[in-house]
Amino acid sequence: MSPAEIESNASLLIIAGSETTATFLSGITYNLLRTPAVLKKLTELVRTTFAVESDITVLKVQQLDYFTACIEEGLRTYPPVPIGLQRVTTAEGNTICNKYVPPNTKVSVPQWASYSSPANFLDPDRFVPERWMKNPPAKYANDNRAVLQPFSVGPRNCIGRGLAYAEMRLILARVLHNFDFELQEDSRNWLSEQKSYGLWEKTPLHVKIIPRKL
Ligand code: HEM
């Protein structure tokens, strides 16, 4: 790319391509530390599946259903894009959710509100990866799973979705393989202290990182 092309693409690569995935990884780190039983199960899965770090590949991590369930629950509990992204109705207007919406009206579905609503998910504030398994526990079977669309939908949805999943899987698996974690006291309320004006305005997440004892 020419310097001019790099310059005009830089904000896209930083905001769309890096901030989002990094945000997800911060959020899932926090939620795993707040849910020790899940952290233990996921860490054991990674360490028993991969004897050494170099065994970890995107394709192999992709085959671990519980790992994928944790990623989906991470996207639900802390969607990197928490707001609703706007679309505009056509010149004739559109019928959306059985209601007529007039022409040229901006519409959107707010992600954070939809994912944390008890109308869509049982125990919305709990981190429950099992709700994303093929056979979820009966009490979570009626969750409205189709509502989770963290990469948006339609022809202008996230073009980097595949790359994002690859990065999330690889980085999380390698980090869990190598380290143990402790959430520091001053970060206990990390999520509830945050505001969003588009993306999340993250405060520092203080975590003690300890090399795994072999
Ligand atoms: C967890 C990570 C990510 C999330 C949650 C995410 C989410 C989104 C969302 C919600 C949109 C807006 C789509 C819409 O308006 O309907 C979007 C657009 C976009 N994303 Fe991502 N994204 C992620 C990672 C990435 C990565 C890694 C890249 C590239 C390296 C990327 C590149 C883009 C681009 C270029 C667009 C604009 C697409 C267009 O307007 O046609 N994203 N993303």
Boltz pocket constraint, residues with backbone or C-beta under 6 A from the ligand:
constraints:
  - pocket:
      binder: B
      contacts: [[A, 12], [A, 13], [A, 16], [A, 17], [A, 18], [A, 20], [A, 21], [A, 24], [A, 79], [A, 80], [A, 81], [A, 85], [A, 86], [A, 149], [A, 150], [A, 151], [A, 152], [A, 153], [A, 155], [A, 156], [A, 157], [A, 158], [A, 159], [A, 160], [A, 161], [A, 163], [A, 164]]
      max_distance: 6.0
